[in-house]
Amino acid sequence: METKDDGIETIDVAIVGGGIGGLAAALSLHAKGIGCTVFEAVEQVRPLGVGINLLPHSVRVLAGLGLQPRLAATAVETAELAFHNKHGQLIWSEPRGLAGGYAFPQFSIHRGELQMILFEAARERLPQGALRTAHALARFEDRGDHVLLHFTDRAGAPRPPVRARAVIGADGIHSVVRRTFFPAEGPARFSGRILWRATTRARPFLTGRSMIQAGHQDQKFVCYPIQREPDADGLKTINWIAELTVPAGTTPAREDWNKKVDKSVFREPFAGWRFDWLDIPALIDGAESIFEFPMVDRDPLPRWTHGRVTLLGDAAHPMYPIGSNGASQGILDAEAMAQAMVEAGFPARGADPTDAFARYEGARREATGKIVLSNRQNGPDQVMQMAEERAPQGFAHIHDIIPREELEAISARYKQLAGFSREHVNR
Ligand SMILES: Cc1cc2nc3c(=O)[nH]c(=O)nc-3n(C[C@H](O)[C@H](O)[C@H](O)COP(=O)(O)OP(=O)(O)OC[C@H]3O[C@@H](n4cnc5c(N)ncnc54)[C@H](O)[C@@H]3O)c2cc1C
């Protein structure tokens, strides 16, 4: 860090947003000796959110940053992913993570715990002053050889501007950086479905480390444990998401990860979903707080990089939470960014960020755009819709209505698309 005659502080790389993607980027850059400063809008980083899944390719990246032991101390090593119809009948299940032959586990974890693990690691590793909270980016100007960033605190009062040689916009679904380059884009694109997310303390089900989905594209329930060891009463924290298609014309409120609602808003359609292996109404009734979030995404962008500024994570490619890719793809972006910067000559002083960002974008933009589009077609969850369309009353044998090869092909295709085929991860 340095300060020029005009009194404005100059830094190397500014990362806007200290969420999962921004913090993973900071740790990845730091591991390559590249100086960076994270600017996070909130005053205090708190463990917000509910459950999230980390696929083995993103765990590989975090393991490379030395974080696997911390993750393993709290996260559940997911052993199985299983899809069911609305009657609770099994459509398809597959072993996941280590159980699936991957060299790295799949982790089910509380998003807040994941963010705190990344935040604490960044606090330990980055130099003092490189992690700044209460810095909300308000606007920026590209001045050719640098970018001038203007921040405010939580009350909206201006903070001193900062000059950066390169800027990574990791400021999430409502990205200011993205909006600056695409002002006509408007609000996120609503899928017509609403998610209700919560955790409930309950008995583990199936393998005890299973992630399950039940239903079809218009009514779905997803759940998995996010607590590694049960409490003395044998109960664990189970993360769940209830999802419903809402009538056409419904305009959801702006996406807010922390909007609380009452279960009465959505419980009724799930009232009969008591399977002999899982009692869904009981899970809904036992929830502490329920958060409502409209399922949204944005169209893939024609470009992420404008001069010395680029996008990462949800700012670049917000996608439906299907296939467990939201956090994982942000973490892969972080790895690709560090790699691209090294290839462009960083941390050497004369290294060109536009070269680094072109390499990064080349590695990531198309790949993530394909996942956004696949998730609009339900990604791997499409097997549930197929079962609903072919046998709404249920089936005697699943392979009477969907051949095994078809189920296998859907699963394999999505893994390939999202970059987590076993061969690829273990290579
Ligand atoms: C509070 C919260 C709770 C969430 N809960 C869940 C959940 O339970 N399950 C799930 O699957 N996903 C959840 N998500 C989304 C999930 O974290 C992301 O989809 C994914 O991890 C990609 O991470 P990201 O870093 O790109 O975005 P995010 O994790 O959304 O992080 C973006 C960060 O940028 C900060 N920011 C925003 N605007 C500015 C600005 N102008 N200047 C500076 N900083 C800014 C935000 O405060 C945030 O910390 C949640 C996100 C948030 C912010």
The ligand as an SDF file (V2000), in Angstrom:
LIG
                    3D

 53 58  0  0  0  0  0  0  0  0999 V2000
  -26.3560  -13.0670    3.8930 C   0  0  0  0  0  0  0  0  0  0  0  0
  -26.3030  -14.1480    2.8260 C   0  0  0  0  0  0  0  0  0  0  0  0
  -26.8860  -15.3850    3.1130 C   0  0  0  0  0  0  0  0  0  0  0  0
  -26.8630  -16.3980    2.1390 C   0  0  0  0  0  0  0  0  0  0  0  0
  -27.4200  -17.6040    2.4560 N   0  0  0  0  0  0  0  0  0  0  0  0
  -27.3570  -18.6060    1.5590 C   0  0  0  0  0  0  0  0  0  0  0  0
  -27.8800  -19.8890    1.9010 C   0  0  0  0  0  0  0  0  0  0  0  0
  -28.3760  -20.1080    2.9860 O   0  0  0  0  0  0  0  0  0  0  0  0
  -27.8100  -20.8930    0.9620 N   0  0  0  0  0  0  0  0  0  0  0  0
  -27.2510  -20.6630   -0.2700 C   0  0  0  0  0  0  0  0  0  0  0  0
  -27.1920  -21.5880   -1.0880 O   0  0  0  0  0  0  0  0  0  0  0  0
  -26.7280  -19.4670   -0.6070 N   0  0  0  0  0  0  0  0  0  0  0  0
  -26.7670  -18.4350    0.2820 C   0  0  0  0  0  0  0  0  0  0  0  0
  -26.2260  -17.2160   -0.0540 N   0  0  0  0  0  0  0  0  0  0  0  0
  -25.6410  -17.0350   -1.4010 C   0  0  0  0  0  0  0  0  0  0  0  0
  -24.3030  -17.7180   -1.5590 C   0  0  0  0  0  0  0  0  0  0  0  0
  -23.4340  -17.3440   -0.5410 O   0  0  0  0  0  0  0  0  0  0  0  0
  -23.7340  -17.3560   -2.9160 C   0  0  0  0  0  0  0  0  0  0  0  0
  -24.6530  -17.7780   -3.9080 O   0  0  0  0  0  0  0  0  0  0  0  0
  -22.4400  -18.0560   -3.2550 C   0  0  0  0  0  0  0  0  0  0  0  0
  -21.7330  -18.4330   -2.1370 O   0  0  0  0  0  0  0  0  0  0  0  0
  -21.5420  -17.1740   -4.1510 C   0  0  0  0  0  0  0  0  0  0  0  0
  -20.8000  -16.2800   -3.3250 O   0  0  0  0  0  0  0  0  0  0  0  0
  -20.4760  -14.7890   -3.6710 P   0  0  0  0  0  0  0  0  0  0  0  0
  -19.3200  -14.4380   -2.8140 O   0  0  0  0  0  0  0  0  0  0  0  0
  -20.3610  -14.5750   -5.1170 O   0  0  0  0  0  0  0  0  0  0  0  0
  -21.7580  -13.9910   -3.1990 O   0  0  0  0  0  0  0  0  0  0  0  0
  -22.2400  -13.7130   -1.7060 P   0  0  0  0  0  0  0  0  0  0  0  0
  -21.9420  -14.8410   -0.8200 O   0  0  0  0  0  0  0  0  0  0  0  0
  -23.6440  -13.2520   -1.8430 O   0  0  0  0  0  0  0  0  0  0  0  0
  -21.3200  -12.5050   -1.2100 O   0  0  0  0  0  0  0  0  0  0  0  0
  -21.3600  -11.1810   -1.7230 C   0  0  0  0  0  0  0  0  0  0  0  0
  -20.7480  -10.2590   -0.6770 C   0  0  0  0  0  0  0  0  0  0  0  0
  -20.6100   -8.9580   -1.2210 O   0  0  0  0  0  0  0  0  0  0  0  0
  -21.0300   -8.0180   -0.2520 C   0  0  0  0  0  0  0  0  0  0  0  0
  -21.4620   -6.8010   -0.9660 N   0  0  0  0  0  0  0  0  0  0  0  0
  -22.6140   -6.6220   -1.6420 C   0  0  0  0  0  0  0  0  0  0  0  0
  -22.6220   -5.3930   -2.1940 N   0  0  0  0  0  0  0  0  0  0  0  0
  -21.4510   -4.8030   -1.8690 C   0  0  0  0  0  0  0  0  0  0  0  0
  -20.8820   -3.5170   -2.1550 C   0  0  0  0  0  0  0  0  0  0  0  0
  -21.5350   -2.6070   -2.8840 N   0  0  0  0  0  0  0  0  0  0  0  0
  -19.6450   -3.2330   -1.6590 N   0  0  0  0  0  0  0  0  0  0  0  0
  -18.9810   -4.1470   -0.9100 C   0  0  0  0  0  0  0  0  0  0  0  0
  -19.4830   -5.3730   -0.5990 N   0  0  0  0  0  0  0  0  0  0  0  0
  -20.7030   -5.6900   -1.0970 C   0  0  0  0  0  0  0  0  0  0  0  0
  -22.1320   -8.7210    0.5030 C   0  0  0  0  0  0  0  0  0  0  0  0
  -22.3340   -8.1670    1.7810 O   0  0  0  0  0  0  0  0  0  0  0  0
  -21.5880  -10.1410    0.5700 C   0  0  0  0  0  0  0  0  0  0  0  0
  -20.7810  -10.3650    1.6970 O   0  0  0  0  0  0  0  0  0  0  0  0
  -26.2410  -16.1710    0.8680 C   0  0  0  0  0  0  0  0  0  0  0  0
  -25.6560  -14.9100    0.5930 C   0  0  0  0  0  0  0  0  0  0  0  0
  -25.6720  -13.9170    1.5510 C   0  0  0  0  0  0  0  0  0  0  0  0
  -25.0180  -12.5690    1.2540 C   0  0  0  0  0  0  0  0  0  0  0  0
  1  2  1  0
  2  3  1  0
  2 52  2  0
  3  4  2  0
  4  5  1  0
  4 50  1  0
  5  6  2  0
  6  7  1  0
  6 13  1  0
  7  8  2  0
  7  9  1  0
  9 10  1  0
 10 11  2  0
 10 12  1  0
 12 13  2  0
 13 14  1  0
 14 15  1  0
 14 50  1  0
 15 16  1  0
 16 17  1  0
 16 18  1  0
 18 19  1  0
 18 20  1  0
 20 21  1  0
 20 22  1  0
 22 23  1  0
 23 24  1  0
 24 25  2  0
 24 26  1  0
 24 27  1  0
 27 28  1  0
 28 29  2  0
 28 30  1  0
 28 31  1  0
 31 32  1  0
 32 33  1  0
 33 34  1  0
 33 48  1  0
 34 35  1  0
 35 36  1  0
 35 46  1  0
 36 37  1  0
 36 45  1  0
 37 38  2  0
 38 39  1  0
 39 40  1  0
 39 45  2  0
 40 41  1  0
 40 42  2  0
 42 43  1  0
 43 44  2  0
 44 45  1  0
 46 47  1  0
 46 48  1  0
 48 49  1  0
 50 51  2  0
 51 52  1  0
 52 53  1  0
M  END
$$$$
